[in-house]
Amino acid sequence: MSLVGAPAPDFELPDQHGSAVRLSSLRGRPVVLAFFPFAFTGVCTGELTAIRDSLIPAVGDAAHVLAVSCDSMFALRVFADTAGLDFPLLSDFWPHGAVATAYGVFDHDRGCAVRGTFVVDAGGIVRWDVVNALPDARDVDDYRRVLSSLGAA
């Protein structure tokens, strides 16, 4: 079920450093919200390093980039340090998968988020979303195209 055109479900989650991040507090700039299954896995690491190396330099301060998994904050801290990820990795650990469920991307059988990405505009409306199967990496060029259409890339 697509959320395009609907207000983005608001949430507050801790990042890998324990700082609370509330989606609604980021209004004023678009937000790329990328859910990923598990830290330290090959496809997830590849996607997040592509975001670090390609998307973040392209958008600079014009957009926020957040990645969300159901891993604990502590696992995400080690993952971020190991992989050199310096953007917010948010922990949807407890209540387990509540935010992923609100976005329709929680896999109850596996206990993790699937590869869902949402671009939220500066006013808090979902403008684009995509959900890939667990083994299928997403293309950050798609994020850049959507952000460009919102004037953020």
Chimera marker file (.cmm) of the C-alpha trace (Angstrom):
<marker_set name="trace">
<marker id="1" x="0.000" y="0.000" z="0.000" r="1" g="1" b="0" radius="0.5"/>
<marker id="2" x="1.512" y="3.307" z="-1.073" r="1" g="1" b="0" radius="0.5"/>
<marker id="3" x="1.585" y="6.293" z="1.277" r="1" g="1" b="0" radius="0.5"/>
<marker id="4" x="2.130" y="8.799" z="-1.554" r="1" g="1" b="0" radius="0.5"/>
<marker id="5" x="0.021" y="11.912" z="-0.970" r="1" g="1" b="0" radius="0.5"/>
<marker id="6" x="-0.580" y="11.123" z="2.708" r="1" g="1" b="0" radius="0.5"/>
<marker id="7" x="1.025" y="12.766" z="5.729" r="1" g="1" b="0" radius="0.5"/>
<marker id="8" x="4.113" y="10.809" z="6.768" r="1" g="1" b="0" radius="0.5"/>
<marker id="9" x="3.503" y="8.916" z="10.019" r="1" g="1" b="0" radius="0.5"/>
<marker id="10" x="5.366" y="10.855" z="12.691" r="1" g="1" b="0" radius="0.5"/>
<marker id="11" x="7.796" y="9.092" z="14.999" r="1" g="1" b="0" radius="0.5"/>
<marker id="12" x="10.636" y="9.645" z="17.410" r="1" g="1" b="0" radius="0.5"/>
<marker id="13" x="13.504" y="7.131" z="17.451" r="1" g="1" b="0" radius="0.5"/>
<marker id="14" x="17.027" y="7.121" z="18.873" r="1" g="1" b="0" radius="0.5"/>
<marker id="15" x="19.931" y="7.368" z="16.463" r="1" g="1" b="0" radius="0.5"/>
<marker id="16" x="23.129" y="5.355" z="16.803" r="1" g="1" b="0" radius="0.5"/>
<marker id="17" x="24.372" y="7.834" z="19.427" r="1" g="1" b="0" radius="0.5"/>
<marker id="18" x="21.198" y="7.750" z="21.529" r="1" g="1" b="0" radius="0.5"/>
<marker id="19" x="19.935" y="11.160" z="20.368" r="1" g="1" b="0" radius="0.5"/>
<marker id="20" x="16.210" y="11.333" z="19.721" r="1" g="1" b="0" radius="0.5"/>
<marker id="21" x="15.178" y="12.159" z="16.150" r="1" g="1" b="0" radius="0.5"/>
<marker id="22" x="11.555" y="13.215" z="15.539" r="1" g="1" b="0" radius="0.5"/>
<marker id="23" x="10.444" y="13.266" z="11.922" r="1" g="1" b="0" radius="0.5"/>
<marker id="24" x="8.112" y="16.248" z="12.367" r="1" g="1" b="0" radius="0.5"/>
<marker id="25" x="10.999" y="18.338" z="13.755" r="1" g="1" b="0" radius="0.5"/>
<marker id="26" x="12.753" y="18.051" z="10.373" r="1" g="1" b="0" radius="0.5"/>
<marker id="27" x="10.073" y="19.936" z="8.422" r="1" g="1" b="0" radius="0.5"/>
<marker id="28" x="11.322" y="22.653" z="6.125" r="1" g="1" b="0" radius="0.5"/>
<marker id="29" x="13.500" y="20.298" z="4.054" r="1" g="1" b="0" radius="0.5"/>
<marker id="30" x="12.667" y="16.997" z="2.343" r="1" g="1" b="0" radius="0.5"/>
<marker id="31" x="13.537" y="13.773" z="4.136" r="1" g="1" b="0" radius="0.5"/>
<marker id="32" x="14.710" y="10.507" z="2.603" r="1" g="1" b="0" radius="0.5"/>
<marker id="33" x="13.606" y="7.744" z="4.962" r="1" g="1" b="0" radius="0.5"/>
<marker id="34" x="15.270" y="4.431" z="4.052" r="1" g="1" b="0" radius="0.5"/>
<marker id="35" x="14.287" y="1.322" z="6.006" r="1" g="1" b="0" radius="0.5"/>
<marker id="36" x="16.776" y="-1.541" z="5.917" r="1" g="1" b="0" radius="0.5"/>
<marker id="37" x="16.609" y="-5.105" z="7.296" r="1" g="1" b="0" radius="0.5"/>
<marker id="38" x="19.801" y="-5.662" z="9.289" r="1" g="1" b="0" radius="0.5"/>
<marker id="39" x="23.109" y="-4.018" z="10.082" r="1" g="1" b="0" radius="0.5"/>
<marker id="40" x="26.267" y="-5.823" z="8.953" r="1" g="1" b="0" radius="0.5"/>
<marker id="41" x="24.627" y="-7.605" z="6.013" r="1" g="1" b="0" radius="0.5"/>
<marker id="42" x="26.066" y="-7.291" z="2.518" r="1" g="1" b="0" radius="0.5"/>
<marker id="43" x="23.191" y="-5.636" z="0.658" r="1" g="1" b="0" radius="0.5"/>
<marker id="44" x="22.386" y="-3.258" z="3.540" r="1" g="1" b="0" radius="0.5"/>
<marker id="45" x="26.015" y="-2.226" z="3.912" r="1" g="1" b="0" radius="0.5"/>
<marker id="46" x="26.266" y="-1.625" z="0.165" r="1" g="1" b="0" radius="0.5"/>
<marker id="47" x="23.098" y="0.472" z="0.101" r="1" g="1" b="0" radius="0.5"/>
<marker id="48" x="24.079" y="2.603" z="3.073" r="1" g="1" b="0" radius="0.5"/>
<marker id="49" x="27.601" y="3.224" z="1.811" r="1" g="1" b="0" radius="0.5"/>
<marker id="50" x="26.084" y="4.258" z="-1.560" r="1" g="1" b="0" radius="0.5"/>
<marker id="51" x="23.891" y="6.732" z="0.327" r="1" g="1" b="0" radius="0.5"/>
<marker id="52" x="26.992" y="8.009" z="2.141" r="1" g="1" b="0" radius="0.5"/>
<marker id="53" x="29.142" y="8.227" z="-0.986" r="1" g="1" b="0" radius="0.5"/>
<marker id="54" x="26.627" y="9.299" z="-3.616" r="1" g="1" b="0" radius="0.5"/>
<marker id="55" x="23.352" y="10.660" z="-2.261" r="1" g="1" b="0" radius="0.5"/>
<marker id="56" x="24.488" y="12.750" z="0.707" r="1" g="1" b="0" radius="0.5"/>
<marker id="57" x="27.173" y="14.645" z="-1.249" r="1" g="1" b="0" radius="0.5"/>
<marker id="58" x="24.630" y="15.307" z="-4.035" r="1" g="1" b="0" radius="0.5"/>
<marker id="59" x="21.937" y="16.772" z="-1.763" r="1" g="1" b="0" radius="0.5"/>
<marker id="60" x="24.128" y="18.406" z="0.880" r="1" g="1" b="0" radius="0.5"/>
<marker id="61" x="22.004" y="20.396" z="3.310" r="1" g="1" b="0" radius="0.5"/>
<marker id="62" x="19.010" y="20.484" z="0.958" r="1" g="1" b="0" radius="0.5"/>
<marker id="63" x="17.523" y="17.291" z="2.458" r="1" g="1" b="0" radius="0.5"/>
<marker id="64" x="17.746" y="15.085" z="5.519" r="1" g="1" b="0" radius="0.5"/>
<marker id="65" x="18.711" y="11.428" z="5.075" r="1" g="1" b="0" radius="0.5"/>
<marker id="66" x="17.647" y="8.894" z="7.706" r="1" g="1" b="0" radius="0.5"/>
<marker id="67" x="18.090" y="5.120" z="7.695" r="1" g="1" b="0" radius="0.5"/>
<marker id="68" x="15.927" y="2.945" z="9.968" r="1" g="1" b="0" radius="0.5"/>
<marker id="69" x="16.267" y="-0.664" z="11.079" r="1" g="1" b="0" radius="0.5"/>
<marker id="70" x="14.943" y="-2.788" z="13.910" r="1" g="1" b="0" radius="0.5"/>
<marker id="71" x="18.481" y="-3.328" z="15.207" r="1" g="1" b="0" radius="0.5"/>
<marker id="72" x="19.335" y="-1.990" z="18.645" r="1" g="1" b="0" radius="0.5"/>
<marker id="73" x="20.904" y="1.446" z="18.987" r="1" g="1" b="0" radius="0.5"/>
<marker id="74" x="24.100" y="-0.224" z="20.213" r="1" g="1" b="0" radius="0.5"/>
<marker id="75" x="24.368" y="-2.496" z="17.164" r="1" g="1" b="0" radius="0.5"/>
<marker id="76" x="23.763" y="0.500" z="14.904" r="1" g="1" b="0" radius="0.5"/>
<marker id="77" x="26.544" y="2.442" z="16.653" r="1" g="1" b="0" radius="0.5"/>
<marker id="78" x="29.093" y="-0.300" z="16.005" r="1" g="1" b="0" radius="0.5"/>
<marker id="79" x="27.799" y="-0.730" z="12.445" r="1" g="1" b="0" radius="0.5"/>
<marker id="80" x="28.058" y="3.016" z="11.745" r="1" g="1" b="0" radius="0.5"/>
<marker id="81" x="31.567" y="3.187" z="13.208" r="1" g="1" b="0" radius="0.5"/>
<marker id="82" x="32.724" y="0.094" z="11.310" r="1" g="1" b="0" radius="0.5"/>
<marker id="83" x="31.241" y="1.158" z="7.958" r="1" g="1" b="0" radius="0.5"/>
<marker id="84" x="32.039" y="4.871" z="8.323" r="1" g="1" b="0" radius="0.5"/>
<marker id="85" x="28.380" y="5.930" z="8.244" r="1" g="1" b="0" radius="0.5"/>
<marker id="86" x="28.045" y="9.410" z="9.703" r="1" g="1" b="0" radius="0.5"/>
<marker id="87" x="24.368" y="10.091" z="8.994" r="1" g="1" b="0" radius="0.5"/>
<marker id="88" x="21.540" y="9.095" z="11.377" r="1" g="1" b="0" radius="0.5"/>
<marker id="89" x="20.824" y="5.381" z="11.684" r="1" g="1" b="0" radius="0.5"/>
<marker id="90" x="17.604" y="5.101" z="13.678" r="1" g="1" b="0" radius="0.5"/>
<marker id="91" x="16.697" y="2.173" z="15.911" r="1" g="1" b="0" radius="0.5"/>
<marker id="92" x="13.125" y="0.870" z="15.627" r="1" g="1" b="0" radius="0.5"/>
<marker id="93" x="14.016" y="-1.770" z="18.197" r="1" g="1" b="0" radius="0.5"/>
<marker id="94" x="11.328" y="-1.150" z="20.807" r="1" g="1" b="0" radius="0.5"/>
<marker id="95" x="8.453" y="-1.390" z="20.509" r="1" g="1" b="0" radius="0.5"/>
<marker id="96" x="9.912" y="-3.726" z="17.946" r="1" g="1" b="0" radius="0.5"/>
<marker id="97" x="9.197" y="-2.534" z="14.413" r="1" g="1" b="0" radius="0.5"/>
<marker id="98" x="6.484" y="-0.032" z="15.398" r="1" g="1" b="0" radius="0.5"/>
<marker id="99" x="7.645" y="2.627" z="12.933" r="1" g="1" b="0" radius="0.5"/>
<marker id="100" x="8.266" y="0.117" z="10.146" r="1" g="1" b="0" radius="0.5"/>
<marker id="101" x="4.736" y="-1.192" z="10.773" r="1" g="1" b="0" radius="0.5"/>
<marker id="102" x="3.307" y="2.345" z="10.528" r="1" g="1" b="0" radius="0.5"/>
<marker id="103" x="4.978" y="2.662" z="7.116" r="1" g="1" b="0" radius="0.5"/>
<marker id="104" x="3.820" y="-0.799" z="6.009" r="1" g="1" b="0" radius="0.5"/>
<marker id="105" x="7.336" y="-2.217" z="5.683" r="1" g="1" b="0" radius="0.5"/>
<marker id="106" x="7.658" y="-4.535" z="8.703" r="1" g="1" b="0" radius="0.5"/>
<marker id="107" x="8.092" y="-8.239" z="7.923" r="1" g="1" b="0" radius="0.5"/>
<marker id="108" x="6.480" y="-9.965" z="10.904" r="1" g="1" b="0" radius="0.5"/>
<marker id="109" x="7.856" y="-13.391" z="9.955" r="1" g="1" b="0" radius="0.5"/>
<marker id="110" x="11.474" y="-12.202" z="9.849" r="1" g="1" b="0" radius="0.5"/>
<marker id="111" x="11.181" y="-9.534" z="12.561" r="1" g="1" b="0" radius="0.5"/>
<marker id="112" x="12.752" y="-6.829" z="10.418" r="1" g="1" b="0" radius="0.5"/>
<marker id="113" x="11.956" y="-3.967" z="8.095" r="1" g="1" b="0" radius="0.5"/>
<marker id="114" x="11.971" y="-4.682" z="4.387" r="1" g="1" b="0" radius="0.5"/>
<marker id="115" x="13.746" y="-2.367" z="1.923" r="1" g="1" b="0" radius="0.5"/>
<marker id="116" x="11.245" y="0.474" z="1.868" r="1" g="1" b="0" radius="0.5"/>
<marker id="117" x="12.156" y="4.062" z="1.037" r="1" g="1" b="0" radius="0.5"/>
<marker id="118" x="9.963" y="7.129" z="1.450" r="1" g="1" b="0" radius="0.5"/>
<marker id="119" x="10.657" y="10.682" z="0.335" r="1" g="1" b="0" radius="0.5"/>
<marker id="120" x="8.790" y="13.139" z="2.520" r="1" g="1" b="0" radius="0.5"/>
<marker id="121" x="8.464" y="16.730" z="1.322" r="1" g="1" b="0" radius="0.5"/>
<marker id="122" x="9.262" y="19.821" z="3.402" r="1" g="1" b="0" radius="0.5"/>
<marker id="123" x="5.663" y="19.944" z="4.659" r="1" g="1" b="0" radius="0.5"/>
<marker id="124" x="5.549" y="16.328" z="5.853" r="1" g="1" b="0" radius="0.5"/>
<marker id="125" x="3.720" y="14.696" z="2.914" r="1" g="1" b="0" radius="0.5"/>
<marker id="126" x="5.005" y="11.457" z="1.382" r="1" g="1" b="0" radius="0.5"/>
<marker id="127" x="5.817" y="12.280" z="-2.258" r="1" g="1" b="0" radius="0.5"/>
<marker id="128" x="7.431" y="9.005" z="-3.356" r="1" g="1" b="0" radius="0.5"/>
<marker id="129" x="7.922" y="5.501" z="-2.067" r="1" g="1" b="0" radius="0.5"/>
<marker id="130" x="9.410" y="2.245" z="-3.225" r="1" g="1" b="0" radius="0.5"/>
<marker id="131" x="9.631" y="-1.190" z="-1.615" r="1" g="1" b="0" radius="0.5"/>
<marker id="132" x="12.156" y="-3.762" z="-2.805" r="1" g="1" b="0" radius="0.5"/>
<marker id="133" x="12.427" y="-7.434" z="-1.929" r="1" g="1" b="0" radius="0.5"/>
<marker id="134" x="15.006" y="-8.219" z="0.758" r="1" g="1" b="0" radius="0.5"/>
<marker id="135" x="17.761" y="-9.320" z="-1.646" r="1" g="1" b="0" radius="0.5"/>
<marker id="136" x="17.233" y="-6.420" z="-4.072" r="1" g="1" b="0" radius="0.5"/>
<marker id="137" x="19.265" y="-3.258" z="-3.470" r="1" g="1" b="0" radius="0.5"/>
<marker id="138" x="17.716" y="0.127" z="-4.188" r="1" g="1" b="0" radius="0.5"/>
<marker id="139" x="19.190" y="2.674" z="-6.579" r="1" g="1" b="0" radius="0.5"/>
<marker id="140" x="20.170" y="6.003" z="-4.972" r="1" g="1" b="0" radius="0.5"/>
<marker id="141" x="19.820" y="7.686" z="-8.373" r="1" g="1" b="0" radius="0.5"/>
<marker id="142" x="16.053" y="7.259" z="-7.920" r="1" g="1" b="0" radius="0.5"/>
<marker id="143" x="16.255" y="9.238" z="-4.658" r="1" g="1" b="0" radius="0.5"/>
<marker id="144" x="18.196" y="12.019" z="-6.384" r="1" g="1" b="0" radius="0.5"/>
<marker id="145" x="15.600" y="12.275" z="-9.166" r="1" g="1" b="0" radius="0.5"/>
<marker id="146" x="12.745" y="12.589" z="-6.670" r="1" g="1" b="0" radius="0.5"/>
<marker id="147" x="14.639" y="15.115" z="-4.537" r="1" g="1" b="0" radius="0.5"/>
<marker id="148" x="15.444" y="17.099" z="-7.671" r="1" g="1" b="0" radius="0.5"/>
<marker id="149" x="11.740" y="17.307" z="-8.481" r="1" g="1" b="0" radius="0.5"/>
<marker id="150" x="11.256" y="18.784" z="-4.991" r="1" g="1" b="0" radius="0.5"/>
<marker id="151" x="14.082" y="21.284" z="-5.564" r="1" g="1" b="0" radius="0.5"/>
<marker id="152" x="16.447" y="19.548" z="-3.142" r="1" g="1" b="0" radius="0.5"/>
<marker id="153" x="19.132" y="18.091" z="-5.383" r="1" g="1" b="0" radius="0.5"/>
<link id1="1" id2="2" r="1" g="1" b="0" radius="0.2"/>
<link id1="2" id2="3" r="1" g="1" b="0" radius="0.2"/>
<link id1="3" id2="4" r="1" g="1" b="0" radius="0.2"/>
<link id1="4" id2="5" r="1" g="1" b="0" radius="0.2"/>
<link id1="5" id2="6" r="1" g="1" b="0" radius="0.2"/>
<link id1="6" id2="7" r="1" g="1" b="0" radius="0.2"/>
<link id1="7" id2="8" r="1" g="1" b="0" radius="0.2"/>
<link id1="8" id2="9" r="1" g="1" b="0" radius="0.2"/>
<link id1="9" id2="10" r="1" g="1" b="0" radius="0.2"/>
<link id1="10" id2="11" r="1" g="1" b="0" radius="0.2"/>
<link id1="11" id2="12" r="1" g="1" b="0" radius="0.2"/>
<link id1="12" id2="13" r="1" g="1" b="0" radius="0.2"/>
<link id1="13" id2="14" r="1" g="1" b="0" radius="0.2"/>
<link id1="14" id2="15" r="1" g="1" b="0" radius="0.2"/>
<link id1="15" id2="16" r="1" g="1" b="0" radius="0.2"/>
<link id1="16" id2="17" r="1" g="1" b="0" radius="0.2"/>
<link id1="17" id2="18" r="1" g="1" b="0" radius="0.2"/>
<link id1="18" id2="19" r="1" g="1" b="0" radius="0.2"/>
<link id1="19" id2="20" r="1" g="1" b="0" radius="0.2"/>
<link id1="20" id2="21" r="1" g="1" b="0" radius="0.2"/>
<link id1="21" id2="22" r="1" g="1" b="0" radius="0.2"/>
<link id1="22" id2="23" r="1" g="1" b="0" radius="0.2"/>
<link id1="23" id2="24" r="1" g="1" b="0" radius="0.2"/>
<link id1="24" id2="25" r="1" g="1" b="0" radius="0.2"/>
<link id1="25" id2="26" r="1" g="1" b="0" radius="0.2"/>
<link id1="26" id2="27" r="1" g="1" b="0" radius="0.2"/>
<link id1="27" id2="28" r="1" g="1" b="0" radius="0.2"/>
<link id1="28" id2="29" r="1" g="1" b="0" radius="0.2"/>
<link id1="29" id2="30" r="1" g="1" b="0" radius="0.2"/>
<link id1="30" id2="31" r="1" g="1" b="0" radius="0.2"/>
<link id1="31" id2="32" r="1" g="1" b="0" radius="0.2"/>
<link id1="32" id2="33" r="1" g="1" b="0" radius="0.2"/>
<link id1="33" id2="34" r="1" g="1" b="0" radius="0.2"/>
<link id1="34" id2="35" r="1" g="1" b="0" radius="0.2"/>
<link id1="35" id2="36" r="1" g="1" b="0" radius="0.2"/>
<link id1="36" id2="37" r="1" g="1" b="0" radius="0.2"/>
<link id1="37" id2="38" r="1" g="1" b="0" radius="0.2"/>
<link id1="38" id2="39" r="1" g="1" b="0" radius="0.2"/>
<link id1="39" id2="40" r="1" g="1" b="0" radius="0.2"/>
<link id1="40" id2="41" r="1" g="1" b="0" radius="0.2"/>
<link id1="41" id2="42" r="1" g="1" b="0" radius="0.2"/>
<link id1="42" id2="43" r="1" g="1" b="0" radius="0.2"/>
<link id1="43" id2="44" r="1" g="1" b="0" radius="0.2"/>
<link id1="44" id2="45" r="1" g="1" b="0" radius="0.2"/>
<link id1="45" id2="46" r="1" g="1" b="0" radius="0.2"/>
<link id1="46" id2="47" r="1" g="1" b="0" radius="0.2"/>
<link id1="47" id2="48" r="1" g="1" b="0" radius="0.2"/>
<link id1="48" id2="49" r="1" g="1" b="0" radius="0.2"/>
<link id1="49" id2="50" r="1" g="1" b="0" radius="0.2"/>
<link id1="50" id2="51" r="1" g="1" b="0" radius="0.2"/>
<link id1="51" id2="52" r="1" g="1" b="0" radius="0.2"/>
<link id1="52" id2="53" r="1" g="1" b="0" radius="0.2"/>
<link id1="53" id2="54" r="1" g="1" b="0" radius="0.2"/>
<link id1="54" id2="55" r="1" g="1" b="0" radius="0.2"/>
<link id1="55" id2="56" r="1" g="1" b="0" radius="0.2"/>
<link id1="56" id2="57" r="1" g="1" b="0" radius="0.2"/>
<link id1="57" id2="58" r="1" g="1" b="0" radius="0.2"/>
<link id1="58" id2="59" r="1" g="1" b="0" radius="0.2"/>
<link id1="59" id2="60" r="1" g="1" b="0" radius="0.2"/>
<link id1="60" id2="61" r="1" g="1" b="0" radius="0.2"/>
<link id1="61" id2="62" r="1" g="1" b="0" radius="0.2"/>
<link id1="62" id2="63" r="1" g="1" b="0" radius="0.2"/>
<link id1="63" id2="64" r="1" g="1" b="0" radius="0.2"/>
<link id1="64" id2="65" r="1" g="1" b="0" radius="0.2"/>
<link id1="65" id2="66" r="1" g="1" b="0" radius="0.2"/>
<link id1="66" id2="67" r="1" g="1" b="0" radius="0.2"/>
<link id1="67" id2="68" r="1" g="1" b="0" radius="0.2"/>
<link id1="68" id2="69" r="1" g="1" b="0" radius="0.2"/>
<link id1="69" id2="70" r="1" g="1" b="0" radius="0.2"/>
<link id1="70" id2="71" r="1" g="1" b="0" radius="0.2"/>
<link id1="71" id2="72" r="1" g="1" b="0" radius="0.2"/>
<link id1="72" id2="73" r="1" g="1" b="0" radius="0.2"/>
<link id1="73" id2="74" r="1" g="1" b="0" radius="0.2"/>
<link id1="74" id2="75" r="1" g="1" b="0" radius="0.2"/>
<link id1="75" id2="76" r="1" g="1" b="0" radius="0.2"/>
<link id1="76" id2="77" r="1" g="1" b="0" radius="0.2"/>
<link id1="77" id2="78" r="1" g="1" b="0" radius="0.2"/>
<link id1="78" id2="79" r="1" g="1" b="0" radius="0.2"/>
<link id1="79" id2="80" r="1" g="1" b="0" radius="0.2"/>
<link id1="80" id2="81" r="1" g="1" b="0" radius="0.2"/>
<link id1="81" id2="82" r="1" g="1" b="0" radius="0.2"/>
<link id1="82" id2="83" r="1" g="1" b="0" radius="0.2"/>
<link id1="83" id2="84" r="1" g="1" b="0" radius="0.2"/>
<link id1="84" id2="85" r="1" g="1" b="0" radius="0.2"/>
<link id1="85" id2="86" r="1" g="1" b="0" radius="0.2"/>
<link id1="86" id2="87" r="1" g="1" b="0" radius="0.2"/>
<link id1="87" id2="88" r="1" g="1" b="0" radius="0.2"/>
<link id1="88" id2="89" r="1" g="1" b="0" radius="0.2"/>
<link id1="89" id2="90" r="1" g="1" b="0" radius="0.2"/>
<link id1="90" id2="91" r="1" g="1" b="0" radius="0.2"/>
<link id1="91" id2="92" r="1" g="1" b="0" radius="0.2"/>
<link id1="92" id2="93" r="1" g="1" b="0" radius="0.2"/>
<link id1="93" id2="94" r="1" g="1" b="0" radius="0.2"/>
<link id1="94" id2="95" r="1" g="1" b="0" radius="0.2"/>
<link id1="95" id2="96" r="1" g="1" b="0" radius="0.2"/>
<link id1="96" id2="97" r="1" g="1" b="0" radius="0.2"/>
<link id1="97" id2="98" r="1" g="1" b="0" radius="0.2"/>
<link id1="98" id2="99" r="1" g="1" b="0" radius="0.2"/>
<link id1="99" id2="100" r="1" g="1" b="0" radius="0.2"/>
<link id1="100" id2="101" r="1" g="1" b="0" radius="0.2"/>
<link id1="101" id2="102" r="1" g="1" b="0" radius="0.2"/>
<link id1="102" id2="103" r="1" g="1" b="0" radius="0.2"/>
<link id1="103" id2="104" r="1" g="1" b="0" radius="0.2"/>
<link id1="104" id2="105" r="1" g="1" b="0" radius="0.2"/>
<link id1="105" id2="106" r="1" g="1" b="0" radius="0.2"/>
<link id1="106" id2="107" r="1" g="1" b="0" radius="0.2"/>
<link id1="107" id2="108" r="1" g="1" b="0" radius="0.2"/>
<link id1="108" id2="109" r="1" g="1" b="0" radius="0.2"/>
<link id1="109" id2="110" r="1" g="1" b="0" radius="0.2"/>
<link id1="110" id2="111" r="1" g="1" b="0" radius="0.2"/>
<link id1="111" id2="112" r="1" g="1" b="0" radius="0.2"/>
<link id1="112" id2="113" r="1" g="1" b="0" radius="0.2"/>
<link id1="113" id2="114" r="1" g="1" b="0" radius="0.2"/>
<link id1="114" id2="115" r="1" g="1" b="0" radius="0.2"/>
<link id1="115" id2="116" r="1" g="1" b="0" radius="0.2"/>
<link id1="116" id2="117" r="1" g="1" b="0" radius="0.2"/>
<link id1="117" id2="118" r="1" g="1" b="0" radius="0.2"/>
<link id1="118" id2="119" r="1" g="1" b="0" radius="0.2"/>
<link id1="119" id2="120" r="1" g="1" b="0" radius="0.2"/>
<link id1="120" id2="121" r="1" g="1" b="0" radius="0.2"/>
<link id1="121" id2="122" r="1" g="1" b="0" radius="0.2"/>
<link id1="122" id2="123" r="1" g="1" b="0" radius="0.2"/>
<link id1="123" id2="124" r="1" g="1" b="0" radius="0.2"/>
<link id1="124" id2="125" r="1" g="1" b="0" radius="0.2"/>
<link id1="125" id2="126" r="1" g="1" b="0" radius="0.2"/>
<link id1="126" id2="127" r="1" g="1" b="0" radius="0.2"/>
<link id1="127" id2="128" r="1" g="1" b="0" radius="0.2"/>
<link id1="128" id2="129" r="1" g="1" b="0" radius="0.2"/>
<link id1="129" id2="130" r="1" g="1" b="0" radius="0.2"/>
<link id1="130" id2="131" r="1" g="1" b="0" radius="0.2"/>
<link id1="131" id2="132" r="1" g="1" b="0" radius="0.2"/>
<link id1="132" id2="133" r="1" g="1" b="0" radius="0.2"/>
<link id1="133" id2="134" r="1" g="1" b="0" radius="0.2"/>
<link id1="134" id2="135" r="1" g="1" b="0" radius="0.2"/>
<link id1="135" id2="136" r="1" g="1" b="0" radius="0.2"/>
<link id1="136" id2="137" r="1" g="1" b="0" radius="0.2"/>
<link id1="137" id2="138" r="1" g="1" b="0" radius="0.2"/>
<link id1="138" id2="139" r="1" g="1" b="0" radius="0.2"/>
<link id1="139" id2="140" r="1" g="1" b="0" radius="0.2"/>
<link id1="140" id2="141" r="1" g="1" b="0" radius="0.2"/>
<link id1="141" id2="142" r="1" g="1" b="0" radius="0.2"/>
<link id1="142" id2="143" r="1" g="1" b="0" radius="0.2"/>
<link id1="143" id2="144" r="1" g="1" b="0" radius="0.2"/>
<link id1="144" id2="145" r="1" g="1" b="0" radius="0.2"/>
<link id1="145" id2="146" r="1" g="1" b="0" radius="0.2"/>
<link id1="146" id2="147" r="1" g="1" b="0" radius="0.2"/>
<link id1="147" id2="148" r="1" g="1" b="0" radius="0.2"/>
<link id1="148" id2="149" r="1" g="1" b="0" radius="0.2"/>
<link id1="149" id2="150" r="1" g="1" b="0" radius="0.2"/>
<link id1="150" id2="151" r="1" g="1" b="0" radius="0.2"/>
<link id1="151" id2="152" r="1" g="1" b="0" radius="0.2"/>
<link id1="152" id2="153" r="1" g="1" b="0" radius="0.2"/>
</marker_set>
